[in-house]
Amino acid sequence: MSESSTVRGKGAGSPDDAPRRTSIPTFYRQVVAELRKVVYPTQEQLVTYFLVVLVFVVVMMSFVSALDLGLGKLVFAVFTAGDDI
C-alpha cells in the first residue's frame, strides 16, 4: 500500500466525492431559516450587557492608566537618579 493512498483516504481525489454547489435560491432559503433560529436579546438583557461591558472597559482603562503612570514614574526615577551629581 502506498503512503499517499493512506493519507488521502479511499477515493479522495475523485470528482464524484466533491461537494455539490448549492443553488442561489436554496442558499437564500437556508440563510433565512437559520436567521429565524436566532434568539435576539430583550431590551432589558441588552441594557444589562451594555452596562457590564461599560464597567469592564472603565475598570480596564483605570488599571492600564495606573500601570502606565506607575511605570512612567519608575522609569523617570531610574534614569534621573544620576543627574544630581
Buried (B, 14 or more C-beta within 10 A) or exposed (E): EEEEEEEEEEEEEEEEEEEEEEEEEEEEEEEEEEEEEEEEEEEEEEEEEEEEEEEEEEEEEEEEEEEEEEEEEEEEEEEEEEEEE
